């Protein structure tokens, strides 16, 4: 009988940097996942004492003869998971920490994975205690319905070697099985030196992933076009958002059109109306006419004509600001003034990036930020000087 509402994560604990992996696995266990590691017998003897609270499985083969290290084949992960009694399973790199997840995270993963593949990108940070870094286009965690284990063939892909992550997404997509990208930045990874075989990556991408799977979807495309389409499939698809709050905060969206007669046909207005987040109220007016003291909503968002919001934009930003005082989006180089201690930079892998500022109400206590709130021209000057932001700004109200 399959175990309901539980999720088993499979990984492969490496015999080096055990402290970092211990820290990562602890975040999985704290979230309620169960964990099993696939290793050869010698590795298990070396690492099992550090991980007494997870299961270990001795593999009957590895890729040491090919790569010089005993990398585990992804197909062997699938074989093992197929024999388990869990309805939903996962594969996660052993040094990935989950951050900002709450008690409902496991249930979110379980429900979204039924009949589907769920996956996400990591954020690389210099130190795991930091919150700002760079989102990697590679994929480091996967969750899926156990039924999907049968769709993956023994094609030589290994954890720790190139292209296995894109292959994991390409296979179900080629079969029209839902593949859902988690948009929240919940997976963090401390940077370390890595060996990357670009020649192997190109070979596996072109000769296996593209030829066997992506070409099914785009039979007339050449190799370069197929590789481009593969990147779009993995990195740019609209996805799912993990909502960590128990009650949805309300948002007031103030839309300032350039011409009131053109509102019905405005792309900006249409992008606001198409937001996935449904606890919003839209008013059409200028920022200068808004009395902040009369606002009843938890957050206020000012949108100028010419800004086009991704359909899940507000939902994602509301989730991100919940854990931080201030959120900046898609800005690579920031010079932040002293008041913003708890700062979070959010990088979105969307087709069209957006730059914006999100502030919590507590920051309005400083004179500089009160001035920002009431003087729009000052806000533009500040953003132009320090950040080069576009004309979009989001605040949390007092």
C-alpha positions in Angstrom: 0.0 0.0 0.0 1.3 3.4 -1.0 2.1 5.9 1.9 -0.1 8.9 1.6 0.9 12.5 2.4 4.5 11.6 3.0 7.4 12.3 0.6 10.7 10.4 0.3 13.7 12.4 -1.0 16.5 10.4 -2.6 20.0 11.9 -2.7 23.6 10.7 -2.7 25.7 11.9 0.2 29.3 12.6 -0.9 32.2 11.6 1.4 33.5 15.2 1.5 32.1 18.4 3.0 29.9 16.4 5.3 29.0 19.4 7.5 27.4 21.3 4.6 25.4 18.3 3.6 24.4 17.6 7.1 23.1 21.2 7.3 21.2 20.7 4.0 19.6 17.4 5.0 18.5 18.9 8.3 16.3 21.4 6.4 14.6 18.5 4.6 14.0 16.6 7.8 12.7 19.7 9.5 10.2 20.2 6.7 8.9 16.6 7.2 10.5 14.7 4.4 12.1 11.3 4.8 15.5 10.8 3.2 17.4 7.9 1.6 20.9 8.1 0.2 22.3 5.9 -2.6 26.0 5.1 -2.3 28.5 2.3 -2.8 29.4 0.3 0.3 32.7 2.1 1.1 31.0 5.5 1.0 28.2 4.3 3.3 30.8 3.1 5.8 32.4 6.6 5.8 29.3 8.8 6.1 26.5 6.8 7.8 27.7 7.8 11.3 27.1 11.5 10.4 23.6 10.7 9.1 22.0 8.3 11.6 18.6 9.7 10.9 18.3 8.8 7.2 18.3 5.5 5.2 21.1 4.3 3.0 20.9 2.0 0.0 23.9 0.2 -1.4 23.9 0.5 -5.2 25.1 -2.4 -7.4 26.9 -0.2 -9.9 28.2 3.3 -10.4 30.0 5.4 -13.0 33.5 5.4 -11.5 35.0 3.6 -14.6 33.7 6.5 -16.7 34.1 9.6 -14.6 36.7 8.6 -12.0 34.2 8.9 -9.1 31.3 6.7 -8.1 28.6 8.9 -9.4 25.1 7.3 -9.2 23.0 6.8 -12.3 19.6 8.6 -12.2 18.0 5.5 -13.6 19.1 3.7 -10.5 17.4 6.4 -8.4 14.2 5.7 -10.4 14.5 1.9 -10.0 14.8 2.3 -6.2 12.0 4.8 -5.8 9.7 2.7 -8.0 10.0 -0.1 -5.4 9.1 2.2 -2.5 5.7 2.6 -0.9 5.6 6.4 -1.3 3.2 7.9 -3.7 5.3 11.0 -4.1 9.1 10.9 -4.3 11.9 13.4 -4.9 15.6 13.7 -6.0 17.6 16.5 -4.4 21.3 17.4 -4.6 22.8 16.7 -1.2 24.0 20.3 -0.5 20.7 22.1 -1.2 19.1 23.9 1.8 15.4 24.7 1.9 14.8 28.2 3.3 11.7 30.1 4.1 9.5 27.0 4.0 6.8 26.4 6.7 4.7 23.5 8.0 2.6 23.4 4.9 5.5 23.0 2.5 5.4 19.2 2.5 1.7 19.2 1.7 2.3 21.7 -1.1 4.9 19.5 -2.7 2.7 16.4 -2.2 -0.4 17.9 -3.8 1.5 19.6 -6.7 3.5 16.4 -7.5 0.5 14.1 -8.0 0.5 13.2 -11.7 3.3 15.7 -12.3 6.9 16.7 -12.0 7.7 19.6 -9.8 11.2 21.2 -9.9 13.1 24.4 -9.0 16.3 26.3 -9.3 18.8 27.0 -6.6 20.2 30.4 -5.5 24.0 30.4 -5.2 25.3 32.3 -2.1 28.8 32.9 -0.8 27.7 31.8 2.7 24.6 29.7 3.4 23.5 32.2 6.1 23.2 34.9 3.4 20.0 35.6 1.5 21.4 37.4 -1.6 23.0 35.6 -4.5 22.5 34.5 -8.0 19.8 32.1 -9.3 21.3 29.2 -11.2 19.6 28.1 -14.5 20.4 24.5 -13.5 17.8 22.5 -11.5 18.7 21.0 -8.2 15.5 19.5 -6.8 12.7 17.4 -8.2 9.5 16.0 -6.8 7.2 13.7 -8.8 4.4 11.1 -8.7 6.0 7.7 -8.3 4.3 6.7 -11.6 6.8 8.9 -13.4 9.7 6.7 -12.4 8.8 4.4 -15.3 9.1 7.0 -18.0 12.9 7.5 -17.5 15.2 5.1 -19.4 18.8 4.0 -18.6 20.5 6.7 -20.8 23.7 7.2 -18.8 22.8 10.4 -16.9 24.4 10.7 -13.4 23.8 12.9 -10.4 26.8 15.3 -10.3 27.4 15.2 -14.0 26.0 17.5 -16.8 22.6 17.6 -18.3 20.7 15.2 -16.1 18.6 18.0 -14.7 17.4 19.2 -18.1 16.8 15.6 -19.1 14.6 15.2 -16.0 12.3 18.0 -17.3 12.5 17.2 -21.0 11.2 13.6 -20.6 7.8 14.3 -19.1 7.3 17.4 -21.2 7.8 15.4 -24.4 5.0 13.1 -23.1 2.7 16.0 -22.3 3.0 15.2 -18.6 2.7 18.4 -16.4 6.1 19.8 -15.4 5.7 22.6 -12.8 8.5 25.0 -12.0 8.5 26.4 -8.5 9.0 30.1 -8.8 9.9 30.9 -5.2 13.5 31.0 -4.2 13.4 28.3 -1.5 16.6 26.3 -2.5 19.9 27.7 -1.4 23.4 26.5 -2.2 26.8 27.6 -0.8 29.2 28.2 -3.6 32.2 25.9 -4.0 34.7 24.9 -6.8 33.1 22.7 -9.4 34.4 20.7 -12.4 32.2 21.2 -15.4 32.6 19.2 -18.6 31.1 21.4 -21.3 31.9 19.0 -24.1 29.9 16.2 -22.3 27.1 18.7 -21.6 26.8 19.6 -25.3 26.9 15.9 -26.4 24.2 14.8 -24.0 22.0 17.8 -24.7 22.3 17.4 -28.5 22.4 13.7 -29.0 20.0 12.5 -26.2 17.8 15.3 -24.9 17.2 17.2 -28.1 17.2 14.4 -30.6 15.1 12.0 -28.5 12.7 14.3 -26.6 12.6 18.0 -27.7 12.6 17.1 -31.4 9.3 15.3 -30.8 7.8 18.7 -29.9 9.6 20.7 -32.6 10.4 18.3 -35.5 11.5 21.1 -37.9 14.0 22.8 -35.6 17.8 22.5 -36.1 20.2 21.7 -33.2 20.7 25.4 -32.1 16.9 26.0 -32.1 16.3 22.8 -30.2 18.8 23.8 -27.5 17.2 27.3 -27.2 13.8 25.8 -26.9 15.1 23.4 -24.2 16.3 26.3 -22.1 12.9 28.0 -22.5 11.1 24.9 -21.5 13.2 24.5 -18.3 13.8 28.1 -17.3 11.0 30.3 -18.6 7.8 28.3 -18.1 5.1 29.7 -15.9 5.0 27.7 -12.7 3.6 27.3 -9.2 4.2 29.4 -6.2 4.5 28.1 -2.7 2.3 30.2 -0.4 3.8 30.1 3.1 1.2 32.4 4.7 -1.9 31.1 6.4 -4.0 34.1 5.4 -3.6 35.9 2.1 -2.7 39.6 2.6 -4.7 42.1 0.7 -3.1 44.3 -2.0 -4.2 47.7 -3.4 -3.0 48.2 -7.0 -3.0 51.8 -8.0 -2.7 52.1 -11.8 -1.7 55.4 -13.3 -2.6 55.4 -17.0 -1.1 57.8 -19.5 -4.5 58.3 -21.2 -7.8 57.4 -19.5 -9.5 56.8 -22.8 -7.0 54.0 -23.7 -7.4 52.0 -20.4 -9.5 49.1 -22.0 -6.8 48.4 -24.6 -3.8 49.1 -22.3 -1.3 46.2 -22.0 -0.4 47.4 -18.6 -4.0 47.4 -17.4 -4.6 43.9 -18.9 -1.5 42.6 -17.2 -2.9 43.8 -13.8 -6.3 42.2 -14.5 -4.6 38.8 -15.4 -2.8 38.5 -12.0 -3.0 35.1 -10.5 -3.2 36.6 -7.0 -6.9 37.3 -6.4 -6.9 39.2 -3.1 -6.3 42.6 -4.8 -8.3 45.7 -5.4 -7.5 47.9 -8.4 -8.1 51.6 -8.5 -7.2 54.0 -11.4 -5.6 57.1 -10.2 -2.3 59.0 -9.7 0.0 58.4 -6.7 -0.4 62.0 -5.8 -4.1 61.5 -5.2 -3.8 58.6 -2.8 -4.1 59.2 1.0 -2.1 56.4 2.5 -3.9 56.8 5.9 -7.2 55.7 4.2 -5.8 52.5 2.7 -7.3 49.4 4.2 -5.1 46.8 2.4 -1.9 45.3 3.7 0.1 46.3 0.7 0.0 49.0 -1.9 1.4 48.7 -5.4 1.8 51.6 -7.8 2.0 50.7 -11.5 2.8 53.2 -14.2 1.7 52.9 -17.8 4.3 50.9 -19.8 5.0 48.3 -17.1 3.8 44.8 -18.0 3.4 42.4 -15.0 4.0 38.7 -15.4 0.7 36.9 -14.5 2.2 35.6 -11.2 4.2 38.7 -10.4 2.2 40.0 -7.4 1.7 36.6 -5.9 5.4 35.9 -6.0 6.4 39.2 -4.6 3.9 39.0 -1.7 5.3 35.6 -0.8 8.8 36.9 -0.9 8.3 40.0 1.2 6.7 37.9 4.0 10.2 36.9 5.2 12.1 40.1 4.7 11.9 43.9 5.3 12.7 44.8 1.7 12.8 43.0 -1.6 14.6 44.1 -4.7 13.9 42.4 -8.0 16.3 41.6 -10.9 19.0 44.1 -10.0 22.5 42.7 -10.1 24.4 45.6 -8.5 22.9 47.3 -5.4 24.3 50.0 -3.2 21.9 49.9 -0.3 21.5 52.7 2.3 22.0 51.8 6.0 18.4 51.4 7.0 17.8 48.3 4.8 19.5 45.6 6.9 17.2 42.7 6.1 17.5 43.0 2.4 16.5 40.3 -0.1 17.3 40.3 -3.8 14.8 38.3 -5.9 16.0 37.1 -9.3 13.2 35.9 -11.6 13.8 33.6 -14.5 11.0 35.0 -16.6 10.9 35.9 -20.3 10.8 39.6 -19.5 12.5 40.7 -16.3 11.1 43.4 -14.1 12.8 45.7 -11.7 10.9 46.8 -8.6 11.1 47.7 -5.0 9.0 46.1 -2.2 9.0 47.6 1.3 7.5 46.5 4.6 5.5 49.0 6.7 8.2 49.0 9.4 10.6 50.8 7.1 8.3 53.8 6.9 9.5 54.8 10.4 12.7 56.2 9.0 12.6 59.8 7.7 14.2 58.9 4.4 11.6 56.2 3.6 8.7 58.4 4.7 10.0 61.0 2.3 10.1 58.3 -0.4 6.5 57.4 0.4 5.1 60.9 0.0 7.4 62.4 -2.6 7.3 60.5 -5.9 9.9 62.7 -7.6 12.3 61.9 -4.8 11.6 58.2 -5.2 12.5 58.4 -8.9 15.7 60.2 -8.2 16.7 57.7 -5.5 16.0 54.8 -7.7 17.8 56.3 -10.7 20.8 57.2 -8.6 21.2 53.9 -6.7 19.4 51.3 -8.6 18.4 52.4 -12.1 14.9 51.0 -11.4 12.0 51.2 -13.9 8.8 53.0 -13.0 7.3 50.4 -10.7 7.2 50.5 -6.9 5.4 48.4 -4.3 5.0 49.4 -0.6 3.5 47.7 2.4 1.2 50.1 4.2 1.3 51.2 7.9 
